[in-house]
C-alpha cells in the first residue's frame, strides 16, 4: 500500500460533497466496541484466518439510500403548484462510480465503504479481503488525528498517519491490495469525526486500478454531478 496526493480538483470536489452529505445526515453514534487494532489482535486474526471481520462502531452508508440536505429550487407553476425546495437523494456516489467505470473501461468498480467513524474511538477492525479479494482506493477525510495500519504480503508493517497537505482539504488517499495475504485496520484518535470512502474492484484488475490511480494524481475531472445528471436525462 502507498499514500498518494489527490491532484484531481474535480474528484476532490466530489469527495468533499460526499463527506458533507454523510456528516449532515442525522445519526446516533456508539463508542463501543472500543478499538483494538493492536499487533496482538492481528496475530489472533492471522491465526484464525477465517475471513470474518470483527464488529466496530462505524456507520456505513455505502448501501443506503437517503435524502441529502441539498435542495433543488422548483419554481411555481401557475394553477398547478407553488414554489418549493425539493430534497436531493444521495445519487452523487453513483455518478462518481460511473465516472470511474467509464474512464477505466471497467464496470466492476463499486463503492464498498462510505462511513463515518465517531471521534476518538471510531475504527475499522483488522481485515484481509480473504472472502472478497480487492484492489482498493481509500479516501480518508480527517480534520483531526488518526492513522491506518497495513501489513503487506511479506509481513512488513506500515503505519500511515492522517496528514494535512496543502490543497488536499484534509484528505488522504491510500491505494493497495487486499487478497488474503495483506491486512488493514485504522482508527480515529482526534476530536472530530473521520470519513472513509473506499472504491474497490476485484484484485485481478490491476490495469484499471493503475488507471484510476493515475487519474487521481494527474487527471482533471471536469464532469460535474449536475452536468452528468443532465446528460443522462437527455440520453434517456
C-alpha positions in Angstrom: 0.0 0.0 0.0 1.1 3.6 -0.6 -0.2 7.1 0.0 -0.7 9.4 -2.9 -1.8 13.0 -3.4 -5.1 13.9 -4.9 -4.3 16.4 -7.6 -7.6 15.9 -9.5 -9.5 19.0 -8.4 -12.9 17.8 -9.8 -12.6 14.5 -7.9 -11.6 16.4 -4.7 -14.8 18.5 -5.1 -16.9 15.3 -5.3 -15.3 13.8 -2.3 -16.0 16.9 -0.3 -19.6 16.8 -1.2 -19.9 13.1 -0.3 -18.3 13.8 3.1 -20.7 16.7 3.7 -23.7 14.6 2.8 -22.9 11.9 5.4 -21.8 14.3 8.1 -25.1 16.3 7.7 -27.2 13.1 8.0 -28.8 12.6 11.4 -27.3 9.6 13.3 -26.7 8.1 16.7 -23.1 7.1 17.5 -21.8 4.3 19.6 -18.4 4.3 21.2 -18.5 0.6 21.7 -16.9 -1.7 20.9 -13.7 0.1 21.7 -10.9 0.0 19.1 -8.5 -2.9 19.1 -6.0 -2.8 16.2 -3.0 -3.9 18.2 -0.4 -6.3 16.7 -1.6 -8.9 19.3 -5.1 -8.7 17.8 -3.7 -9.0 14.3 -1.8 -12.2 15.3 -5.1 -13.6 16.7 -6.9 -12.7 13.4 -4.0 -14.3 11.4 -4.2 -17.5 13.3 -7.9 -17.7 12.8 -7.7 -16.6 9.1 -11.4 -17.1 8.7 -12.2 -14.1 6.6 -14.6 -12.7 9.3 -14.4 -9.0 10.1 -15.0 -8.1 13.7 -17.7 -5.7 14.7 -16.8 -2.0 15.0 -18.7 1.3 15.8 -18.6 2.9 12.4 -21.7 3.9 10.4 -21.5 2.8 6.8 -23.7 4.5 4.1 -22.4 2.6 1.1 -25.5 0.6 0.7 -28.1 3.1 2.0 -30.4 5.4 0.2 -31.4 8.7 1.9 -32.3 12.3 1.2 -29.4 14.7 1.5 -29.5 18.3 2.9 -29.0 19.6 -0.6 -32.1 21.1 -2.4 -33.2 21.9 -5.9 -35.3 25.0 -6.1 -38.5 24.4 -8.1 -40.4 27.3 -9.5 -44.1 27.8 -9.1 -46.4 26.6 -11.9 -49.4 28.9 -12.1 -52.5 27.0 -11.2 -50.6 23.8 -10.5 -48.0 24.2 -7.7 -46.3 26.7 -5.5 -42.6 27.3 -5.2 -40.8 24.6 -3.2 -37.4 23.1 -2.4 -37.0 19.5 -3.5 -34.7 17.3 -1.4 -31.9 15.7 -3.4 -31.3 11.9 -3.0 -27.7 10.7 -2.4 -27.0 9.9 -6.0 -23.6 11.6 -6.2 -21.9 8.4 -5.2 -23.5 6.7 -8.3 -22.2 9.5 -10.5 -18.6 9.0 -9.1 -18.7 5.2 -9.6 -20.0 5.5 -13.1 -17.3 8.1 -13.9 -14.5 5.8 -12.7 -16.1 2.8 -14.6 -16.2 4.7 -17.9 -12.8 6.3 -17.6 -11.1 2.9 -16.8 -13.4 0.9 -19.0 -14.2 -1.5 -16.2 -17.7 -2.0 -14.8 -16.5 -3.9 -11.7 -15.8 -0.8 -9.6 -18.0 -0.2 -6.6 -18.1 2.0 -3.5 -17.8 -0.6 -0.8 -17.2 1.9 2.1 -18.8 5.3 2.8 -18.6 5.5 6.5 -18.2 7.8 9.5 -16.0 7.0 12.4 -17.0 8.6 15.7 -14.5 11.0 17.3 -11.7 9.4 19.4 -13.0 5.8 19.3 -14.0 5.3 15.7 -12.2 2.4 14.0 -12.0 -0.3 11.3 -11.0 -3.8 12.5 -8.2 -5.9 11.0 -9.3 -7.5 7.7 -7.5 -9.1 4.8 -10.0 -9.4 1.9 -9.9 -13.2 2.0 -13.6 -13.5 1.4 -13.5 -10.8 -1.4 -10.1 -10.0 -2.8 -9.9 -6.4 -4.0 -7.7 -3.6 -5.3 -8.8 -0.6 -3.4 -8.6 3.2 -3.4 -9.3 4.5 0.1 -10.0 8.2 0.7 -9.8 9.4 4.3 -11.1 12.8 5.5 -10.0 13.9 8.9 -9.6 17.4 10.3 -8.2 15.9 13.5 -5.9 12.9 14.0 -5.9 9.2 13.1 -3.9 6.5 11.3 -4.1 3.4 9.2 -2.1 0.2 9.7 -1.2 -2.1 6.9 0.7 -5.4 6.8 2.0 -6.4 3.4 2.1 -9.9 1.9 5.8 -10.2 3.1 4.7 -9.3 6.6 6.2 -5.8 6.6 4.2 -3.5 8.9 3.4 0.1 7.9 1.6 3.0 9.7 0.2 5.9 7.8 -0.8 9.0 9.8 -3.8 11.1 8.6 -1.8 14.1 7.3 -2.6 17.7 6.3 -1.4 18.6 2.8 -1.7 22.0 1.1 -4.7 21.9 -1.3 -5.9 18.5 -0.1 -8.8 19.7 2.2 -7.9 17.3 5.0 -8.0 14.3 2.5 -5.6 11.4 2.4 -5.6 8.7 -0.3 -4.3 5.2 0.3 -4.1 2.7 -2.6 -3.3 -1.0 -2.4 -4.5 -4.6 -2.5 -6.2 -7.0 -0.1 -6.3 -10.5 -1.4 -6.0 -12.6 1.8 -2.2 -12.0 2.2 -2.3 -8.4 3.4 -4.1 -6.9 6.4 -5.5 -3.4 7.1 -7.0 -1.6 10.0 -7.5 2.0 11.0 -8.8 4.3 13.7 -9.8 7.9 14.6 -7.9 9.4 17.5 -9.0 13.0 17.2 -11.9 15.1 18.5 -13.6 15.3 15.1 -15.5 12.7 13.1 -13.5 10.8 10.4 -14.9 9.9 7.0 -13.7 6.9 4.9 -14.7 6.4 1.3 -13.4 3.4 -0.5 -13.8 2.4 -4.1 -12.7 -1.1 -5.0 -12.8 -3.8 -7.7 -11.7 -7.5 -7.8 -8.0 -7.8 -7.3 -7.3 -9.3 -10.7 -8.0 -6.0 -12.4 -4.6 -4.3 -11.9 -4.7 -2.2 -15.1 -8.0 -0.4 -14.2 -6.6 0.1 -10.7 -3.5 1.8 -12.0 -5.5 3.9 -14.4 -7.7 5.2 -11.6 -4.5 6.0 -9.5 -3.2 7.9 -12.5 -6.5 9.8 -12.7 -6.2 10.8 -9.1 -2.6 12.1 -9.4 -2.7 13.5 -12.9 -6.3 13.8 -14.1 -8.7 16.7 -14.2 -12.3 15.6 -13.7 -14.4 18.3 -15.4 -17.7 16.4 -15.4 -19.8 17.8 -12.5 -22.6 16.0 -10.9 -25.2 18.3 -12.4 -23.8 18.1 -16.0 -23.7 14.3 -15.8 -27.3 14.1 -14.5 -28.5 16.3 -17.3 -26.7 14.2 -19.9 -28.2 11.1 -18.5 -31.7 12.6 -18.7 -31.2 13.7 -22.3 -29.9 10.3 -23.3 -33.0 8.6 -21.9 
